[in-house]
Amino acid sequence: MAKKPTILDPADGLVVSEVGEWASEKHARVQRYIEIASKARALYVPPPNWRGGASYIELFSGPGRSLIRDTSRIIDGSPLVAHSAALTSDVPFTAMHLNDSDPAMTAAVDQRLRALGVIPATYSEPAEIAVDRIIAAINPAGLHFAFLDPFNLDGLSFEIIKKLARLQRVDMLIHVSVQDLQRNLDDYSRPGDVFDRFAPGWYDHVDTKQSINSFRAALMEYWLGEIRKLGTMPAKGVELIVGSKRQRLYWLVFVSAHSLAQKLWDAIRDPMKQTTMDF
């Protein structure tokens, strides 16, 4: 298979990723949450306070700019959106920890943020390795926001969520690909395959002989239940994002152990898109 040509942003000559038109909806949720959480974040950053800092974490950051597929439109990626939202709210993050397994993507997002006056901590590792390095680098007493936005379920190892949940104060916004789940159910169900990493122990708790729709729904309910066991709580308002033809694309799942964070998410999510993880 031929390698896709590298696409450069004419504005800065740096590499961009390619995304669907719906990426802006994810970014809007990141932006609004960071803005609305500014008062809570202000308690952890100087001046005048210093209670461990407030960091922004991405394990699948991309290059910081993205081309909307089948268009010529280039938009800011989530790291730049996050920085801008924090700056606009007058409570910037004390640190940004960004990882992408592709070194070219990491180099691009690093350069773009430095051009804005930010010096991020960047990593080019598999997410399962990068999360350990990031947790070791941040203050465990701080307030942290992690946006987990993998391309597919294969990238969303439950170990990542488990490790982040050990932090005293961390909010997570998680992209869960419905499309990937629907397309690859049979392959991912094989022993040792994706579901074993995404939802460890699922096979002993989910009936594989039920209808496909029921199987998918039961798998996701098991996953949510395992998150609850970590002492943190998925918000009731799961948002379903759909494509231009109303096809199901992905869920945005907000996770936090703190009631205030849950209330903030409820204040910004689109109630028209609230759904349970049914099929």
C-alpha positions in Angstrom: 0.0 0.0 0.0 1.4 3.4 -1.0 2.2 5.8 1.8 -0.1 8.8 2.0 1.7 12.0 0.9 2.7 14.4 3.6 0.3 17.4 3.7 1.8 20.7 4.8 0.1 23.8 6.1 0.8 26.8 3.8 0.6 29.1 6.8 3.7 27.6 8.6 5.1 24.8 6.4 4.5 22.2 9.0 2.8 18.9 8.6 -1.0 18.5 9.2 -3.2 15.5 9.9 -6.3 14.7 8.0 -9.7 14.6 9.9 -13.4 14.4 9.2 -15.6 17.5 9.3 -17.0 16.4 12.6 -13.6 17.0 14.4 -14.7 20.5 15.2 -17.5 19.2 17.4 -14.9 17.4 19.6 -12.8 20.5 19.7 -15.8 22.6 20.7 -16.4 20.4 23.8 -12.7 20.6 24.7 -12.8 24.4 24.4 -16.0 24.9 26.3 -15.0 22.6 29.2 -11.6 24.3 29.6 -13.3 27.7 29.6 -16.1 26.8 32.0 -13.7 25.0 34.4 -11.4 28.1 34.7 -12.6 29.1 38.2 -11.7 25.6 39.5 -8.4 25.7 37.6 -7.5 29.1 39.1 -7.3 27.5 42.6 -4.3 25.5 41.4 -2.2 28.0 39.5 -0.2 31.0 40.4 -0.8 33.8 41.2 -1.8 33.8 44.0 -2.3 30.1 44.5 0.0 27.1 44.0 -1.7 23.8 44.8 0.1 21.6 42.4 -0.6 23.3 39.1 -3.1 22.5 36.3 -1.9 20.5 33.4 -3.4 19.5 30.0 -2.7 16.0 28.8 -3.1 14.4 25.4 -1.7 11.0 24.4 -2.8 11.1 20.7 -2.1 14.8 20.1 -1.5 14.9 16.4 0.5 17.9 14.9 -1.7 20.7 16.2 -3.3 21.6 12.8 -5.6 19.4 10.7 -7.0 19.4 7.1 -10.7 18.7 6.9 -10.9 15.7 4.6 -12.2 16.5 1.0 -11.8 20.2 1.6 -9.0 22.8 1.6 -9.9 24.0 5.1 -7.2 23.7 7.8 -8.2 24.0 11.4 -6.4 24.1 14.8 -6.1 20.7 16.4 -7.1 20.0 20.0 -3.7 21.1 21.6 -4.0 24.6 20.1 -7.7 24.8 20.9 -6.9 23.8 24.5 -4.2 26.4 24.8 -6.3 29.1 23.3 -9.3 28.3 25.5 -7.2 28.4 28.7 -5.6 31.7 27.6 -9.0 33.2 26.8 -10.3 32.2 30.2 -7.3 34.0 31.8 -6.2 30.8 33.5 -3.6 29.2 31.3 -2.4 25.7 32.0 0.8 25.5 34.0 2.0 22.6 31.7 0.9 20.9 28.6 2.0 17.2 28.1 1.5 16.0 24.6 2.3 12.7 23.0 2.0 11.2 19.5 3.6 8.0 18.4 4.7 9.7 15.2 7.7 11.9 15.9 6.8 14.2 13.0 3.5 15.0 14.6 5.1 15.6 17.9 7.7 17.9 16.4 5.0 19.9 14.5 2.8 20.5 17.6 5.9 21.4 19.6 6.9 24.1 17.1 3.4 25.4 16.8 2.9 25.9 20.5 6.4 27.4 20.9 5.4 30.0 18.3 2.5 30.9 20.6 4.9 31.3 23.6 4.2 27.9 25.1 6.9 25.3 25.9 5.1 22.0 26.0 6.5 18.7 27.3 6.3 16.4 24.3 6.7 12.7 23.9 6.9 10.3 20.9 5.9 7.0 22.5 3.1 4.4 22.4 0.4 5.9 24.6 0.8 3.1 27.2 4.4 4.2 27.7 3.9 7.9 27.5 1.2 7.9 30.2 3.7 6.6 32.7 6.2 9.3 31.8 3.5 12.0 32.0 2.2 10.8 35.4 5.7 10.8 36.7 6.3 14.4 35.5 3.1 16.1 36.9 2.3 17.0 40.4 -0.2 14.4 41.8 -1.8 17.1 44.0 -2.6 19.3 40.9 -5.8 19.5 38.8 -5.4 17.8 35.5 -7.5 17.5 32.3 -6.8 14.6 29.9 -8.3 14.5 26.4 -8.1 10.9 25.0 -8.7 11.0 21.3 -7.4 7.8 19.6 -8.2 7.0 16.0 -9.7 3.7 17.0 -10.5 1.4 19.9 -7.1 -0.3 19.5 -5.5 2.8 20.9 -7.7 3.1 23.9 -6.1 0.6 26.3 -8.0 0.4 29.6 -4.6 0.6 31.4 -4.3 4.2 30.2 -7.6 5.2 31.9 -6.7 3.1 35.0 -3.4 4.9 35.5 -4.8 8.4 34.9 -7.7 7.6 37.4 -5.1 7.1 40.2 -4.4 10.9 40.1 -6.2 12.7 42.9 -7.9 15.2 40.6 -8.2 14.4 36.9 -11.0 14.9 34.5 -11.0 12.9 31.3 -12.9 13.4 28.0 -12.7 10.2 26.0 -13.4 9.6 22.3 -14.9 6.1 21.8 -15.3 5.1 18.2 -18.7 3.7 17.5 -17.8 3.2 13.8 -14.8 1.1 14.7 -16.8 -1.0 17.1 -19.5 -1.7 14.5 -17.0 -2.5 11.7 -14.6 -4.7 13.6 -16.7 -6.5 16.2 -15.8 -10.0 15.0 -12.0 -9.3 14.7 -11.8 -7.5 18.0 -13.7 -10.3 19.8 -10.9 -12.8 19.2 -8.8 -13.9 22.2 -5.9 -11.6 22.7 -7.3 -8.9 20.3 -8.5 -5.3 20.9 -11.4 -6.0 23.3 -9.0 -7.7 25.7 -7.0 -4.4 26.0 -10.0 -2.1 25.7 -12.1 -3.9 28.4 -10.0 -6.5 30.2 -12.1 -9.4 31.5 -15.1 -8.7 29.2 -15.3 -12.2 27.9 -16.4 -13.5 31.3 -19.1 -11.0 31.7 -20.6 -10.4 28.2 -22.7 -13.0 26.4 -21.2 -13.3 22.9 -24.2 -15.4 21.7 -26.7 -12.5 22.0 -27.7 -10.3 19.1 -25.0 -8.1 17.7 -26.7 -4.9 18.9 -27.1 -6.3 22.4 -23.5 -7.6 22.4 -22.2 -4.1 21.6 -24.4 -2.4 24.2 -23.4 -5.0 26.9 -19.7 -4.6 26.1 -19.9 -0.8 26.5 -21.9 -1.1 29.8 -19.2 -3.5 31.1 -16.5 -0.9 30.1 -18.4 1.9 31.9 -18.8 -0.4 35.0 -15.1 -1.1 35.1 -14.4 2.7 35.0 -16.8 3.1 37.9 -14.7 0.6 39.9 -11.7 2.9 39.6 -13.5 5.3 41.9 -14.3 7.7 39.1 -17.6 8.2 37.4 -18.6 8.4 33.7 -21.1 11.2 33.3 -24.7 10.3 32.4 -24.7 12.6 29.5 -22.8 10.6 26.8 -22.8 12.6 23.5 -23.1 10.8 20.3 -21.5 12.5 17.3 -22.9 11.6 13.9 -21.7 12.3 10.3 -23.3 14.2 7.5 -25.4 11.2 6.6 -26.4 10.7 10.2 -24.1 7.7 10.6 -22.9 7.0 14.1 -19.3 8.0 14.5 -18.2 8.2 18.1 -19.2 8.9 21.7 -17.7 11.6 23.9 -17.6 10.2 27.4 -16.7 12.5 30.2 -15.2 10.9 33.3 -14.4 12.5 36.7 -14.5 11.6 40.4 -15.7 15.0 41.4 -19.3 16.3 41.4 -18.4 19.8 40.3 -16.7 18.6 37.1 -19.8 16.5 36.4 -22.0 19.6 36.8 -19.7 21.6 34.5 -20.0 18.9 31.8 -23.7 18.9 32.1 -23.7 22.6 31.6 -21.9 22.4 28.2 -22.9 19.2 26.6 -25.6 19.3 23.9 -28.7 17.8 25.5 -30.1 16.9 22.0 -27.1 14.6 21.6 -27.3 12.9 25.0 -27.7 9.1 24.6 -27.0 5.9 26.4 -24.6 3.6 24.7 -27.4 1.7 23.0 -27.4 0.3 19.4 
